[in-house]
Amino acid sequence: MREGARHPVSPHGLPWAPITCAAVALSGCVAPRMHDQFELNSVGKSCGLALGEVFQDESEKRLLFVVAPEATPEQRSCIIRWAKKQRLKPVIVDKIEFKDS
């Protein structure tokens, strides 16, 4: 480093680089939250899905489940966009087979 070189500092006299690095590091550590069923139904409805087709499980808050066997590509992309904004991983179930015993 050059002698006499100055580093940008915050108004409080702290260097910007460590503050910026800390903010970026912590932004990825936000824990996903559990959305209430009213909110999930609202999102599902705005994406053209039926009530109850979008849900979360308490044990895996990071996952957003979508059980919509005949969802269109537009409906899927709508849900996927919303899930990513919420830092959730969408799990789309598009086919269910029931076997007779």
Order of alpha helices (4+ residues) and beta strands (2+ residues): alpha-alpha-beta-beta-alpha-beta
